[in-house]
């Protein structure tokens, strides 16, 4: 596996991990009936925002490297 292939796999795994963690946070919110203290709400919203930004930045970083495998296989 060359370094470009390793980067492609790593970026895909990192984005998948971010999305999975966001889904886990949302599932826990649904499971608790969306009841939380104001501090918990701030933390949940901040975590979701940070993970979303992380995924967006990873995707744009992969585009700047010229990795086109995230869009579609050619």
N, C-alpha and C positions, 0 to 999 in steps of 0.2 A: 504494500500500500504506500503510495507516494504521499508527499506532504499536502497536495491539493485534495486528494481523496480523504485524507485524515481530517482536513479542515471542513470539508463538506459534511462528513459524518458528525463531527463535533458540533458544528453550527446547528444541524438538524436536531441533534440530541438536546442541546441547550434550549432551543425554541420549544421542543416537545415537553421538556421539563417545566418550562415556564407556564405553558398552557395547561399542563396537568395540575400544577400547583394552584393556578387560578380556578380551575374547575373544582379542586378539592376545597378551596376557601368558600366558593359558592355553594357547594354541597353542604358544608357544615352550617352555613347560614340558613339554608332551606331546612335542614334537619332540626335546627333550634327554633324554627318558626319565625325567623328574622328578628328575634328579640336579642338585643345587646345593649350594653351601656354605651353612652356617647363616646367614651374613650375607645372601646372596642370597635365601634363603627369607624372612627378615624383611622385606627390601625388597619382594619380590613380594607378600607378604601385606599389607604396609602400603599399597602402591599400589592393590591391589584394594579394600581397605577405604576408602581415600580417594575413589576413583572411585565406589564404590557409594554412599557418603555424599553425594557431590556430586550424583549422579543423584536420590537421595531428596530432598535439599534443593531441587533445581531443580523437582522435581515438586510438592513442597509449596508452594514459592514461587508456582508457576503457579496452584495452587488458591487461594492467598490473594488473588491478583489477580483471581480470578473467571474465569480462562481454563478453560473446560470442554472445549476441543477436544482435550485430551490423552486423555480417557477414551473418548469416542465422539462421532461426528458426530451432531448433532441436526437 
